[in-house]
Amino acid sequence: MTDTVDVNRIRIHCEVRGRGRPLLLILGLGADVSEYTSLIDQLANGCQVIAFDNRGAGRTDKPDQPYSIEIMAADALGVLDSMGVARACVLGISLGGRIAMELALGHPDRVERLILVSTSPRVVRSWRRRHLSPILSGMRLFRSKHPQPRYAFVRQLQASDGYDAGPRLHQLAIPTVVLHGRRDRAAPLAMAEEMHREIPGSELVTFRGGHLFFLIRERQRFVDTVAEFVGSS
């Protein structure tokens, strides 16, 4: 099912696939649903995937005004409300991981399980200037059918830069798994390890690849790991 919902004065593009336990998929910087079709189809074999384009990307509105992780988490909550979903497992990738953290911190009653992929609670700006911007600027149009305007990319990047969930991670009382590539240059493994230590009872699962390990050679292991975590009681 494909739909457009009105949330926080913007129109958000959503797609729902599969049946079973709801899994809200929150994508990363510059990404949109059209880039993740095959992965979504695989995830939907074991659950109901609710995927949407973040503000500033894909077929969702792209207001040229300041974004924040808090605003984008409110968008994600609005998607759940529009779909009539009271609680969902939430999977956030990169920037989407920060949105997922904020959603879980602000509305723990709405998040059943938390899956944090290729992400960190904050961005080290000096490191990003040297490494992150060139990496992500090159991948932000990767396979997309809906190119992102430069201003919208910058708005999303600024939202990520201004966020730090580190001091509050200990408040997360939701079953959480951190999935991370050992060769990730955009979000170094050390930051994932720190995040894992700060989130009570969380699990860390590492993969051989880099920031997009889940899209290439290690996709099946990633899908199986998510399915096991979402499906466990």
Helices and strands as residue ranges (DSSP letters): E 2-7, E 10-17, E 22-26, G 33-35, H 37-43, E 48-52, H 69-83, E 88-93, H 95-106, G 108-110, E 111-117, H 125-127, I 128-132, H 133-139, H 150-161, G 166-171, E 176-181, H 189-198, E 203-207, G 213-215, H 219-231
